[in-house]
Amino acid sequence: MSVTSLLFFACAAAAALIYQKLPSKYRALWLLLLSLGFLATWSWQFMLVLILFTLVNYAIGLKMENAPVHKQSWSYAGLAFNLLFLFLLKYNDFYLPEFSKLFVKMGLLVSAETAKILVPIGLSFLTVQAISYILDLRNKRLHAETSLIKFGVYLLYFPKLLSGPIERARIFLPKLEKPLALDRPLLERSAALILTGLFRKLAFADPLFNLIPADAFTAPRNYPGQNLLFFLLAYSFALYNDFAGYTAIVRGVSLWFGIELSPNFNLPYFSRNFTEFWSRWHISLSNWLRDYIFFPFSRAIARSSTKSARTLNLLLPPLVTMLVSGMWHGLAWGMLVWGALHGLYQVVERLPGLRRPLTPMNERPMWRQVLGTGTTFVFAALAWLPFHTTIPQAWQFLQGLFFWKKPELYLLKSTLIGKLQFTTWNTYLLPNPILVVVLVLAIVFDWLQLRGKREEFVLDWPRLAIILFVVILLVLSVLATFSDQIAPFVYQTF
């Protein structure tokens, strides 16, 4: 069930009404049943696999709590289980082809077939949440959750199931005990988040994805450099609005149940360097990587007495952390290159710190801050190339960005006066004007949020502007529904 569908909102609203009427002792059970039901709408096999996943992590947590002498050993068992679970299911492309050949020889498969494994939705998000739970237990940051129902809600809570945010047990579980009161301000915040999330998805993400030609990244040589530039910009803003839109929607829906989910985006394309970028982009994952990869690795290096420890501490932690981020997204060369690039970007920013203390960004001249924003966006956009396509195709695309061609204005003029029939904008070596307009509107929307200084900035608009905003969104929803153009959220595949 898509979180942008009318059926989802109707079911979630009805479920929230029931939740508000239930005695507090039954509310967690209701949330767990809702989450399992939501899972079943995707696949009952998903539900069974993730129930097993939940039971094993729950049991390991209790073992760590009740047998402190063996806590370390059980934590290793928990980490091994979760990493193996992720590898066997998500990264099956690495071993299934070889196993398929073996199965063919054994007569279990036809020679033209390949064995397949059904990968549960949101698997990567669930795994890192389970790992954080195991590590927090080992580091005595929390006690094991004794209620299987509440632990099940922590892992499988339906608003965050598909694509996060990634929650910590020590922060999320207390919210089940003391949910927020469902009053008018909370409902207004919820409505603002849902509306802005839907707007990002329907007005920006889906149109931008649809306006990029199917072969733009696989056959970039078919397009001039000026068109490739706009395709890359379109992908950058489409990906951001798609994921930020999802997060805003589910955070708004979660408020109906009095549970505040973590924010995940804070206008990342306005970042002035890559350290700031990763404090604004996919915030819950960035914080997870910081706390469980970057800081432990940095502390391990700092404890060494070697002369190069300070230099290594500036260089290695960001590289290792971002490589792990790339592997989390997918065990493919493109993802590893994407992670390595972001690690390298941060290393380059940290190098001046070897000689002198770095000036805080807010204390730098405005021109340097603006230049930093532009530079950060350009290199972040270029890093999306290996993220989105293969390395050879990304390299071809990058090369194509530097080969611009003079627009065929004569052909355009002939088309406008009716002498020629319109085909595509690429015929005139020009970007699609609609794509350009949507890009500009997406940037304006982010600028309005920047001015509003909060994600629910539409609440500060005049009433007439809010009504117009809702009407435009309704029109977009109707058009998208009838044209069947609502695409799945990109990060559902993770």
N, C-alpha and C positions, 0 to 999 in steps of 0.2 A: 504494500500500500504506500503510494507516494505521499510525502508530507506536504505536497502542494495541492493535493486533491481535495475536493469538497467533502468527499466521504471521510477522509482523515480528520478534517476539522470538525465535522459533525460527530464522529465517534469520540474524538478527544474531548469535545465539549460535554457530551452526554456522560462520559466517564468521569470528568471533573466534577460534574454536578453530583453524581453518586458518591464520589470521593469526599466531597464536602459534607455530605449527610451521614457518612459512616462514623461510628465511634473510632476514636484514635487507634485503638488496639487492632482494628481490622484494615487500617488504611494501607500499611505496607503490603499486606497480602493482596489487596486489590491492585496495587501498583504492579506487583509481580505477575498476577494473572493477566493484566493488561499488556505487560511487556511480552509475555509468552504468546498471547494472542496476536500481538503485532508481528512477532517472529513467524508465527504460523501462516500469516497472510503472505509471507515471502516463500516459505518452504517449511513443511513439518520436519524435514530432515535437518534443516538449520536448527530448529528448536531442540531436537534431541541431542545434537552434537554440542550445542552451547549449554544445555542442561548438564551434560557430562563434564564439560569444561568448568562450570560453576561448582559442581559437587567436589571435584578434585581439589580446586583451589581452596574451597571452604574447609575441606578435611585437612589439608596441609597447614592452613592457618591455625586450626585447633591443635594440631600436633606441635606446632611451634610454641603455642601458648602453654600447653599442658606438660610439655617435656623440655623445660628450659636448657637442660644439659645437652640435648640434641638439637637445639634451635638452629645452630649453624648448618648442621647436616640437612635438616628439613628445608632450610631456606635454599640450599643448593638443589635439593630435589624439586622444589617449587619452581626455581628459575629454569632448571633443565626441562621440566614438563612444559612450561609455557613457551620456551624457545623452540622446543621440538614440535609442539603443537602448531606453532606459527610456521615453522619450516616445512613440516609434512603437508600442511594444507595450502598455505599461500604460495610457497615456492616449489610447488610440485612439478613445474616445467623443467626443473633441473634433473629430476630423476625418473619421471614417468616415461619419457621416450625409451630409456634403456629397459625399464621394467616391461614396457609394452612389447619390446622385441622378445624378451624372455617368455612373456605370456603367449605370444604367437607360437613360439617353439613348443610350448607345453600344450598347445591346442585350445587355450582359454580365450584367445582373441583371433578374429579374422585378420589376415595380414595387412589389410588396408586400414584397420582400426587402431586407435590409440586409447589407452586407459585414461579415464578422466576422474577427477575428484571434485566434488561440489564444495566450493569454498564459502563458508558462512559469511553473511554480510557483516561489515564492521569488525572483522577479525583482528586487524592490526590495532584498532582502538581498544578492544577488549583485552588484548594481550598486554599492552603497556600498562593498563589499569591494574591487571592482576599482578604484574611484576612490581609495580609501585607498592601494592598491598603487602607482598611478601617482603620487600626490602624495608618497608616502614616497620613491620613486625620485628624483623631482625635487628633494626636499629633502635627499637623500643620507643618509636614515635606514636604507637597506638597499641591497644590490646586487640586480640583477635575477636572478630564479631561472632558471637555465639548463636545468633539467630540466623538460620539458613535463609529465612524469608528476606530479611533485611540485606543480607549479603547478596542474595540473588537480585534484589532491586539495584544494589550498587553496581553490579556488573551489567545487568540487562535492561535497566531503565529505558523505556522505549524512546523518549525524545532524543537521547544521546546515543542510541544504539548504532545507528547507521554510520555517523561520521563525527562522533564526539559532541561536545567538548570532552577532553580527557580529564576525568575527575579523580581526586585523591580520596581514599576511603576516610581518612581522618577529618576531611572537610565535608564530604558528602553525607556520610552516615548520620552525623548530628542533625542534619536538616530534615531527616525522616522523623526524628523525635519532636522537633519544633518547627513545623512548616510555617511559612509566612501567612499572615491573615489575609484572606481574599477580600480586600476592600477596593474602593474606587481608584485610588492612586495606583494600586498594583494592577488592576484591570486595564487602566490607561497605558501603563508601561508595557503590559503584555500586548495590547493592540498595536502600539507604536512599533514594537519589535517585529511583530508578525507582518505588519503592513510594509515596513521598510525591507524586511527580508524577501517578501514576495515581489516587491518592486525591483529589488536587485536581481532576482532570478528572472522575472518575466520581461522587464524593460531593458535590462542590460546583458545579463549572462547569456540567455538563450538566443536573443537576436544576434549578438556578436559571434557566438559559435556558429550560428546558421549562415552568417554572412561571409565566413571564411570558406573559400572553395575547398572541396574535398581533397584535392591534390596539392594544396598550397604548401604543406610541409613535406609531403612525400616526393613531389616533383617541383621543387622551387624554381628550376630553370625555365619553367613555362611562364614565369612572371617577371616583370621588371623590378628593380630594386625598390622603387617608390611604393609599389603595391605590396611587396614583401614586408616593408617597414610597417604598413598599416595592418597587415595580417598579424604580425608579431604583437603590435600594440593591442589589437583586438583580442588575441588569445590571452595576453597578460591581464587585461581588465575583465575578460569573460571568466577566467579561472577564479580571480579574486571575488567577483560579485557572486559567482555560483556558490563558493564555499562560505563566504560571509553571509550570503542570503540564507543558506541552510541554517547556519548557526543562529542567526537572528530569529528565524521562524521557530526553531525548537526551544530556544530560550524563552520566547514568548509563550509557547504552549505549556512549557514546564511551570511557568508562574501560575497557571490555572490550578496547579496542585500544590502551590505554596513552596515550590522548590526552585531556588535560584541557581542556574547553571553558570559555570565560569564563562566570562567573555573570551572570545577567540580572535577577534580582529579589532584593530584600532588604527584605521587608515594607514596601512603599511607603506603605500606609495608616497607618503609625505615624509618618510624617514630620511634622516640626514646622514646616516651611515649604516653599515650592515649590522652592527650591534643593536642599534635602535630598530632596524627592520625586523630582526628576530624577536624583539620584545613587542612587536605589533602584528606580526604575521603568525597565524596558528599558535596563539599565545599558550594554550594549554600544552601543546606538544613541546614548544620551546622551553617552557618552564620544567617540563618533565626531563628533557635532555640536559638542561642546566643542572638540575638537582641530582640526577642519577647517572650522568655520564661526565659532564664537564667538571663539576666541582670535585667528585671523587678522584678523577684522573689528575686534576690540577693539584689536589692535596697530596696525592701519591708522589708526584714529581717534586713538590716542595719539600717533602720529607727527605729526599735524597741529598747527600752532602756534596754532590759534584759541582764543579765550578760553572757548568753550563746549565744548571737547574733553572735559573731565572730565564734564560733564553728559551729553553725547552718549554717552560711553562707559558711563555707568550705564544709559542708557535704550535705545539702539538695538541693541546686541549681543543681549540676550535676546529682543527682539521679532523681529529678523531670524532668529535661530536657530530659534525656535519656529515661525515661519512656514514655514521650510524643512522642519521636522519635519512640519508639517501637509501640505505638498505631497508629501513622501515617502510619507505614508500614502495620499494620493489627491488628484488635482487636482480638487477639488470645493469649493463654497463652505462646506459644513459643516466639512470638514477644515481649511480656511483659518481659519474662525472658531475652531475648537478650538485651533489653533496660536496664533492671536492672543490668545486668552484666557489661555493658559499664559504667553505672553510678557508680557502685561499684568500677570498675577499677580506675576511676578518683578520687573517694573519697580516695582510698588507696594511690594514688600518692600525694594527697593534705594533708594527715595527718601529715607528718613531718613539714609542714608549721605552725602547731599549736605551735611548740616549737621554731623554728628558721626560718629565711628567707631562702627560697630555692635557691640554686645556679642555675643560668640560665643554660640550657642544653648545650649551646655552650661553656660554661666555664668549663665544667666537663672534666675529663680525657677521652681520646679516648676509653679506655677499658670499661668505664662506658656507653659511648654512644653506643658502639657496643652491649654491654650486654642489654642495654635498647631496642635497635632495635629488638634483638632476643626475648626478653621477651614480648614485645608488640605484635609482630607477632604471637607468640604461643597462647597468650590469646585471641587475636582477632580471630584467626582461630577456637579456641575452642568455642567461642561465636556464630560462624556460625551454630553450631549444632542445637540449639533450633530455630534459624532463619529459617533453612531449613526443619526441620522435627518436629515431635511431641516430647513432653518432655520425655515420656517413651522411645521412640526410640533413642533420643539424649543421654539419660542416658546409654542405652545399648551400643551405639557406643562408648561413653567415656570409659566405662568399657572394651570394646573390644580392645581399643588402648593399654592396658597394658598386653594383652595376645598374645605374639608373639609365633610363631611356627617355628620349624626348617624346612627350605626349603627341598622339596623332590628332591634333586639333582640327585638321581639315576633315578627317573622317567624322569627328564629332559634329562639326558644323553641317556636313552633308546629311547626317542622321537627323539633326534637329529641324532641318528644313524639309525633311521627308524624302530625300533622294536615296537614302540607304535605310535598311531595316536594322533596328537595334538588336544586338546580340548579347554581348557582355561588356562591362566596363574595361575589362582587360584588353579588348580590341583597340581601345583608344589609349592603352597604357596609362590608365588613370584608376585610382582607388574608387570603390563604390561610394558615392556621396552619402548614402544612408548609413554605411558603416562609420564614416567620419562624423556624422551628426550624432549617432548613438555614443561614440567615444567621447565627444565633447560633453554630451549630457551626463555621462557617467562621471566625468571629471568634475562637472559642476555639482553633481549630487554629493560627491565626496567633499567638495569645498564647503557646501552648505553644512555638512556634518561637522567639518572642522570648525566652522564659525559657531555652530550650536554647542560644541564642546561636550556632546554626549550622544550615545547611539540612538536615544529616543528623541532626537532633535525635532522631529515633526510635531511633537506636543507643544513646542514653543511658537509654532506658526499661528497666524490668524485663523479663525474658524473657517472662513471662506476658502483659504488656501488648503486647509485640511480636507474640506469637502471635495474640492477639485482634485486633490491628490487621490482620494478614495475612488472618485468616479473614473479617473484615468486608469487606476489599477483594476477596477471592475471590467472596463472595456478590454484591457490587455488580457485579463483572465478569460473572458469570453472568447476573444480571438484565438488565444492559445489553445483553448479547449476544443474549439471547432476545427482548428487547423492541425490539431494533434502535434503541436510543436514544442510541448513541454518535455525537455530532455531530462534524463536521470541526473542527479547530482554527481559531479565528477568524483568526489571523494568517497562515494559509496563503494567504489571498486577497491578501496583500501581496507 
